Amino acid sequence: MSTAKPQNTTATSQAAYKPFDLLKKPKQRAVIYGLTNRQNDHWLIKANDLLLDHQPFNLKDKARFFHSLKLLVNSGVQFTRALEMLSDRTQHVRFSRILKTVAYDMQQNGLSFSGAIQKHPSIFEQSEVKMIYSGELTGKINATLEAIATQLQKNIELEMRVKSALMYPATVVGAIILAGAAVMFFIVPKLTSLFAELGGQLPLSTRILMNTSEIIVSYWWLLLFGIAGAITWFIQWKSSEEGQRSWHHFILNFPLTKNIVSNIQVTKITLNFATLLSAGIPLSKALRVLGEIVPNKIVGDDLFDIEVKVRNGDPLHQSFLDAKHIDSVVGEILEVGEKTGHMAEVLQKLGDQYDLEVESQLKNLSTIIEPIIILFVGVAVAFLIFAVLMPIFNLQDLFAASA
C-alpha cells in the first residue's frame, strides 16, 4: 500500500502538469485538422487551440513558404516530405498544423496539392489554388510555385508602400483627435464654470464649443457606441459583395484617388499577367486567375469579360482596349506583344515602369496631403483661440457686467 500511493500521486501530478507543458511548446502537439479528436482534451489545451486555430497569417510567411517549397521540390525532395519539413521548420503553429494536414490528405486521401490546400481558404486564396491546379495540369508546378512566390512578394512591397505613405497623415489625424478630446474633457469644462460665474454674453464660437464639450462629457459612452456601430456597419458593408463593388467603384472614380488607383491596377495586372504567362498558364486560365488576383472588383469584372471575349475568338489586345476601367496602355502594349510574340516580356517592362510611377506617386502622397492637414489644423486652432481666448481677453467687461 505504501508503494502504490506515491505511484498514483506521481501519475496525477504528471497529468496535471501535461496541459501546461503543451502550452509551453504547442508545436509538440500533433494535430491533423478534421482527423484529430480534441473533445476530451484539458480545457486549457482547448482554449489554447482556439487561439492557435485563429492565429493571423501574413503574406510574408506565405511567400517564403512557396519559395522554400519550390526549392525543396527542385532539389528532388518528395512533395509531401517537403511539406512536412516546412511544417517542422515554421514557427507559426497554425500554419504548421495546416501543412501537416495537407501532407496527410495528399498521402492518405489521394488529394492533389491544389485539392488539399483548397480545404483551407483562410490561408490559401482561390486564385492561388487555381494557379497550382493549372500548374499540375500543365506539368509546370515548380514554375507555378515560383510565380506565386514572386506575385506575393510584389503585392507585399506595394502594400508596404501604401501603408508607409498613409502613416504620416494617419498619425497626425490621430494626434489631433486625441488633443481635441483632451481639450473637450479637461479644459473646456473648467472654462465653462468660470464663464458661468462671470455671466455676460459669450461669443457664438464659445457657446458652440461649450455645448459641444457638454454633450461629449455627458454622452461620451453613447458617442463611442455610435462610432463603434458606424465602423462595424462600414466594415460589414464593405465586406459584402454589393458594398465591395460600390466602394471599389468610388475609389476608382474619386478625383483624389483616381490616378494612383488606376496606376496600381495597371501595375498589378501587367506584373501578375507576365508572371502567369511566364509560368506557362494557358491564356484563358491566366485571365481567370488575374480577375481574382486584382483586388478591385470593378476591374476584376472587366477581366472576366475579357476572358469571355478571348474564349469567343476576339483579339486579346482589343478586348483590353474595350474595357471601361483598365488603362488603354495595357491593350496597346499587348498589341505589341502579340505582334512580336513576347507578351510576358513587354508586360513585365510596362509593369516595372508603372511600378516606379506608383512609387513616386506614393512618395508624393504625403506631400499632397500635408498642406490639407496643416490647413485643417490651422482652422481648428484658430477656432479654439477665438472661442477660448476672446472671452478671457474680455474678462474686464465680464467683471463689470457682473458688478
VMD Tcl script that draws the C-alpha trace (Angstrom):
set ca {
  {0.00 0.00 0.00}
  {2.77 2.40 0.85}
  {4.40 1.92 -2.59}
  {1.14 2.18 -4.61}
  {0.15 5.53 -3.13}
  {3.20 7.52 -4.34}
  {2.86 5.98 -7.84}
  {-0.73 7.27 -8.14}
  {0.37 10.66 -6.85}
  {3.11 10.85 -9.47}
  {0.69 9.89 -12.24}
  {-1.78 12.52 -11.05}
  {0.98 15.11 -10.91}
  {2.11 14.29 -14.47}
  {-1.47 14.51 -15.74}
  {-1.91 17.85 -14.00}
  {1.25 19.32 -15.49}
  {0.77 17.92 -19.01}
  {-1.52 20.72 -20.25}
  {0.96 23.34 -19.09}
  {3.81 21.54 -20.87}
  {1.79 21.52 -24.10}
  {1.01 25.20 -23.69}
  {4.73 25.95 -23.46}
  {5.52 24.04 -26.68}
  {2.28 23.77 -28.70}
  {4.12 22.55 -31.82}
  {4.83 19.28 -30.00}
  {1.09 18.59 -30.08}
  {0.32 16.71 -33.31}
  {-2.94 17.97 -34.79}
  {-4.44 16.96 -38.14}
  {-7.47 19.13 -38.87}
  {-10.57 17.03 -39.45}
  {-8.92 13.91 -38.03}
  {-7.52 14.59 -34.54}
  {-10.13 14.16 -31.82}
  {-9.74 17.05 -29.35}
  {-13.05 16.74 -27.47}
  {-11.53 15.05 -24.41}
  {-8.60 17.47 -24.06}
  {-7.99 19.58 -20.97}
  {-9.87 22.90 -21.07}
  {-6.57 24.79 -21.07}
  {-5.49 22.98 -24.22}
  {-8.87 23.64 -25.83}
  {-8.63 27.34 -25.04}
  {-5.06 27.48 -26.36}
  {-6.05 25.61 -29.53}
  {-8.91 28.05 -30.10}
  {-6.41 30.91 -30.17}
  {-3.96 28.99 -32.33}
  {-6.64 27.97 -34.83}
  {-7.39 31.68 -35.40}
  {-3.78 32.83 -35.37}
  {-3.26 35.51 -38.08}
  {-1.05 34.65 -41.02}
  {0.75 37.28 -43.11}
  {1.74 37.36 -46.76}
  {5.47 37.38 -46.00}
  {5.30 33.92 -44.41}
  {3.21 32.58 -47.31}
  {5.59 33.97 -49.93}
  {8.51 32.43 -48.04}
  {6.65 29.09 -47.91}
  {6.04 28.91 -51.67}
  {9.62 29.86 -52.41}
  {11.01 27.28 -49.97}
  {8.65 24.59 -51.29}
  {9.82 25.26 -54.84}
  {13.49 24.98 -53.78}
  {12.93 21.69 -51.94}
  {10.94 20.13 -54.78}
  {13.57 21.24 -57.32}
  {16.21 19.60 -55.11}
  {14.48 16.25 -55.53}
  {12.66 16.12 -52.18}
  {9.31 14.32 -52.36}
  {6.41 16.79 -52.34}
  {4.74 15.56 -49.15}
  {8.10 15.20 -47.43}
  {8.88 18.83 -48.35}
  {5.57 19.90 -46.77}
  {6.42 18.01 -43.58}
  {9.88 19.57 -43.46}
  {8.45 23.07 -43.84}
  {5.82 22.25 -41.23}
  {8.53 21.36 -38.72}
  {10.57 24.43 -39.63}
  {7.93 27.15 -39.35}
  {7.33 28.90 -36.03}
  {3.68 29.55 -36.92}
  {1.79 26.79 -35.10}
  {-1.46 27.10 -37.04}
  {0.32 27.02 -40.40}
  {2.42 24.08 -39.22}
  {-0.75 22.13 -38.48}
  {-2.27 23.10 -41.82}
  {0.81 21.87 -43.69}
  {0.68 18.57 -41.81}
  {-3.00 18.28 -42.71}
  {-2.25 18.99 -46.38}
  {0.51 16.36 -46.41}
  {-1.84 13.85 -44.75}
  {-4.61 14.50 -47.28}
  {-2.18 14.00 -50.14}
  {-0.72 10.80 -48.70}
  {-3.77 9.12 -47.20}
  {-6.72 10.60 -49.10}
  {-5.08 10.80 -52.51}
  {-5.76 14.52 -52.98}
  {-3.65 16.69 -55.23}
  {-1.81 19.66 -53.74}
  {-4.41 22.07 -55.12}
  {-7.26 19.93 -53.78}
  {-5.63 19.67 -50.35}
  {-4.97 23.40 -49.90}
  {-8.46 24.24 -51.19}
  {-9.78 22.99 -47.85}
  {-8.03 25.90 -46.11}
  {-9.42 29.09 -47.72}
  {-8.39 31.24 -44.76}
  {-4.74 30.70 -45.74}
  {-4.73 29.95 -49.47}
  {-6.60 32.26 -51.85}
  {-8.81 30.79 -54.57}
  {-6.57 32.36 -57.20}
  {-3.55 30.52 -55.75}
  {-5.46 27.23 -55.79}
  {-6.37 27.74 -59.46}
  {-2.82 28.66 -60.38}
  {-1.49 25.50 -58.73}
  {-4.22 23.43 -60.39}
  {-3.22 24.83 -63.77}
  {0.43 24.08 -62.99}
  {-0.46 20.50 -62.09}
  {-2.35 20.07 -65.38}
  {0.48 21.54 -67.47}
  {3.23 19.77 -65.52}
  {4.85 23.07 -64.55}
  {4.19 23.03 -60.82}
  {7.68 24.29 -59.96}
  {7.32 27.35 -62.20}
  {3.88 27.94 -60.75}
  {5.18 27.87 -57.18}
  {7.88 30.38 -58.12}
  {5.27 32.55 -59.87}
  {3.06 32.60 -56.77}
  {6.00 33.49 -54.52}
  {7.04 36.32 -56.88}
  {3.48 37.59 -57.12}
  {3.05 37.61 -53.34}
  {6.35 39.42 -52.85}
  {5.34 42.16 -55.30}
  {1.97 42.55 -53.59}
  {3.71 42.83 -50.22}
  {6.05 45.56 -51.50}
  {3.12 47.52 -52.95}
  {1.10 47.25 -49.73}
  {4.10 48.40 -47.68}
  {4.47 51.47 -49.90}
  {0.80 52.36 -49.50}
  {0.92 51.91 -45.72}
  {4.14 53.94 -45.49}
  {2.58 56.77 -47.47}
  {-0.50 56.82 -45.25}
  {1.40 56.53 -41.96}
  {2.16 60.25 -41.60}
  {-1.37 61.60 -42.22}
  {-2.89 58.87 -40.06}
  {-0.53 59.75 -37.18}
  {-1.27 63.48 -37.47}
  {-5.04 62.96 -37.60}
  {-4.86 60.62 -34.60}
  {-2.88 63.20 -32.61}
  {-5.42 65.90 -33.49}
  {-8.29 63.72 -32.33}
  {-6.56 62.95 -29.01}
  {-5.68 66.61 -28.43}
  {-9.25 67.67 -29.23}
  {-10.66 65.06 -26.85}
  {-8.33 66.27 -24.07}
  {-9.45 69.86 -24.61}
  {-13.13 68.90 -24.57}
  {-12.85 66.75 -21.43}
  {-10.44 68.70 -19.22}
  {-10.05 72.30 -20.34}
  {-13.41 73.45 -21.67}
  {-15.44 72.28 -18.61}
  {-13.25 74.44 -16.34}
  {-13.68 77.42 -18.64}
  {-17.42 76.78 -18.72}
  {-17.70 77.03 -14.93}
  {-15.57 80.20 -14.97}
  {-17.68 81.88 -17.64}
  {-20.89 80.80 -15.89}
  {-19.78 82.53 -12.68}
  {-18.84 85.72 -14.50}
  {-22.03 85.85 -16.58}
  {-22.41 88.08 -19.61}
  {-22.92 87.32 -23.27}
  {-20.35 84.93 -24.71}
  {-19.34 84.76 -28.40}
  {-21.15 82.26 -30.61}
  {-18.00 80.19 -31.13}
  {-17.52 79.91 -27.34}
  {-21.10 78.80 -26.84}
  {-20.72 76.22 -29.61}
  {-17.52 74.91 -28.02}
  {-19.07 74.77 -24.54}
  {-22.21 72.99 -25.74}
  {-20.15 70.52 -27.75}
  {-17.96 69.80 -24.73}
  {-21.03 69.30 -22.52}
  {-22.50 66.81 -24.98}
  {-19.23 64.89 -25.26}
  {-18.66 64.77 -21.49}
  {-22.25 63.79 -20.72}
  {-22.81 61.30 -23.54}
  {-19.31 60.06 -24.36}
  {-20.45 56.44 -23.98}
  {-23.25 57.00 -26.49}
  {-20.84 58.64 -28.93}
  {-18.38 55.76 -28.60}
  {-21.21 53.30 -29.14}
  {-22.32 55.22 -32.22}
  {-18.78 55.40 -33.64}
  {-18.20 51.69 -32.98}
  {-21.55 50.87 -34.57}
  {-20.76 53.01 -37.62}
  {-17.33 51.39 -38.03}
  {-18.81 47.90 -37.63}
  {-21.54 48.67 -40.18}
  {-18.99 50.07 -42.63}
  {-16.73 47.02 -42.29}
  {-19.65 44.62 -42.80}
  {-20.98 46.67 -45.71}
  {-17.53 46.86 -47.28}
  {-17.15 43.08 -46.87}
  {-20.41 42.36 -48.69}
  {-20.46 41.84 -52.45}
  {-22.52 44.95 -53.11}
  {-20.51 47.07 -50.68}
  {-17.19 45.99 -52.18}
  {-18.29 46.92 -55.67}
  {-19.68 50.28 -54.55}
  {-16.51 51.13 -52.60}
  {-14.18 50.00 -55.38}
  {-16.18 51.99 -57.91}
  {-15.93 55.05 -55.64}
  {-12.14 54.96 -55.17}
  {-11.71 54.19 -58.87}
  {-13.56 57.37 -59.87}
  {-12.87 59.74 -56.95}
  {-10.71 62.61 -58.28}
  {-8.14 62.49 -55.43}
  {-7.55 58.72 -55.75}
  {-8.39 58.06 -59.40}
  {-4.89 58.36 -60.90}
  {-2.99 56.44 -58.25}
  {-5.61 53.66 -58.01}
  {-5.64 53.32 -61.80}
  {-1.85 53.06 -61.91}
  {-1.86 50.50 -59.10}
  {-4.36 48.38 -61.05}
  {-2.18 48.60 -64.18}
  {0.85 47.55 -62.13}
  {-0.95 44.55 -60.65}
  {-2.44 43.49 -64.00}
  {0.78 43.70 -66.01}
  {3.16 42.19 -63.46}
  {0.83 39.36 -62.45}
  {-0.17 38.67 -66.06}
  {3.50 38.48 -67.04}
  {4.16 36.11 -64.14}
  {1.25 33.84 -65.10}
  {2.26 33.66 -68.75}
  {5.91 33.02 -67.84}
  {4.77 30.11 -65.66}
  {3.09 28.52 -68.68}
  {-0.50 29.07 -67.53}
  {-2.89 28.94 -70.54}
  {-4.21 32.34 -71.61}
  {-7.86 31.80 -70.65}
  {-6.93 30.39 -67.25}
  {-4.42 33.20 -66.71}
  {-7.15 35.77 -67.36}
  {-9.48 33.98 -64.93}
  {-6.81 33.89 -62.23}
  {-5.89 37.50 -62.99}
  {-9.50 38.59 -62.40}
  {-9.37 37.00 -58.96}
  {-5.94 38.40 -58.09}
  {-6.81 42.04 -58.79}
  {-8.37 43.37 -55.55}
  {-10.68 45.88 -57.27}
  {-13.94 44.11 -58.10}
  {-14.84 46.52 -60.91}
  {-11.52 45.89 -62.67}
  {-11.93 42.17 -61.94}
  {-15.30 42.19 -63.73}
  {-13.62 43.76 -66.76}
  {-11.02 40.98 -66.74}
  {-13.70 38.29 -66.57}
  {-15.43 39.95 -69.55}
  {-12.11 39.94 -71.40}
  {-11.76 36.22 -70.69}
  {-15.18 35.54 -72.24}
  {-14.32 37.63 -75.32}
  {-10.99 35.84 -75.78}
  {-12.72 32.46 -75.49}
  {-15.10 33.63 -78.24}
  {-12.17 34.44 -80.51}
  {-11.74 38.19 -80.01}
  {-8.17 39.57 -80.08}
  {-6.63 39.94 -76.64}
  {-5.41 43.49 -77.11}
  {-8.75 44.70 -78.50}
  {-10.59 43.16 -75.55}
  {-8.36 45.15 -73.18}
  {-8.86 48.31 -75.23}
  {-12.65 47.89 -74.95}
  {-12.50 47.52 -71.14}
  {-14.05 50.50 -69.36}
  {-11.92 50.61 -66.21}
  {-8.50 49.43 -67.47}
  {-5.99 51.91 -68.85}
  {-5.75 51.62 -72.64}
  {-1.96 51.42 -72.39}
  {-2.34 47.75 -71.39}
  {-4.18 46.96 -74.61}
  {-1.65 48.91 -76.66}
  {1.33 47.10 -75.15}
  {-0.43 43.74 -75.60}
  {-0.82 44.53 -79.30}
  {2.95 44.96 -79.48}
  {3.41 41.70 -77.57}
  {1.09 39.79 -79.89}
  {2.97 41.03 -82.96}
  {6.42 40.26 -81.55}
  {5.46 37.08 -79.69}
  {6.91 38.34 -76.41}
  {3.84 39.26 -74.37}
  {5.34 38.32 -71.00}
  {8.43 40.45 -71.63}
  {6.58 43.61 -72.72}
  {4.09 43.21 -69.86}
  {6.96 42.91 -67.39}
  {8.61 46.08 -68.73}
  {5.34 48.02 -68.60}
  {4.69 46.76 -65.09}
  {8.14 47.82 -63.92}
  {7.62 51.27 -65.44}
  {4.26 51.75 -63.75}
  {5.67 50.34 -60.52}
  {8.21 53.16 -60.46}
  {5.46 55.68 -61.22}
  {3.30 54.34 -58.38}
  {6.28 54.51 -56.03}
  {6.81 58.15 -56.98}
  {3.11 58.94 -56.52}
  {3.05 57.31 -53.10}
  {6.12 59.26 -52.02}
  {4.38 62.45 -53.09}
  {1.14 61.46 -51.39}
  {2.24 62.77 -48.01}
  {3.41 65.98 -49.70}
  {-0.04 66.39 -51.24}
  {-1.89 65.60 -48.01}
  {0.40 67.70 -45.78}
  {-0.98 71.15 -46.75}
  {-4.53 69.84 -46.34}
  {-3.72 68.64 -42.82}
  {-1.94 71.92 -42.00}
  {-4.99 73.86 -43.20}
  {-7.28 71.68 -41.10}
  {-5.10 72.08 -38.01}
  {-4.88 75.83 -38.58}
  {-8.66 76.18 -38.80}
  {-9.13 74.08 -35.65}
  {-6.53 76.06 -33.68}
  {-7.96 79.38 -34.86}
  {-11.42 78.33 -33.76}
  {-10.15 77.28 -30.33}
  {-8.22 80.52 -29.90}
  {-11.22 82.61 -30.86}
  {-13.62 80.55 -28.73}
  {-11.44 80.31 -25.61}
  {-9.17 83.34 -25.57}
  {-11.59 86.01 -26.73}
  {-13.78 85.73 -23.60}
  {-10.62 85.76 -21.46}
  {-9.43 88.92 -23.17}
  {-12.85 90.42 -22.34}
  {-12.74 89.45 -18.65}
  {-12.80 93.10 -17.62}
  {-16.11 93.61 -19.41}
  {-17.49 90.44 -17.81}
  {-16.41 91.57 -14.34}
  {-18.10 94.93 -14.95}
  {-21.29 93.25 -16.10}
  {-21.35 91.02 -13.00}
  {-20.82 94.02 -10.71}
}
mol new
graphics top color blue
foreach p $ca { graphics top sphere $p radius 0.5 }
foreach p [lrange $ca 0 end-1] q [lrange $ca 1 end] { graphics top cylinder $p $q radius 0.2 }
display resetview
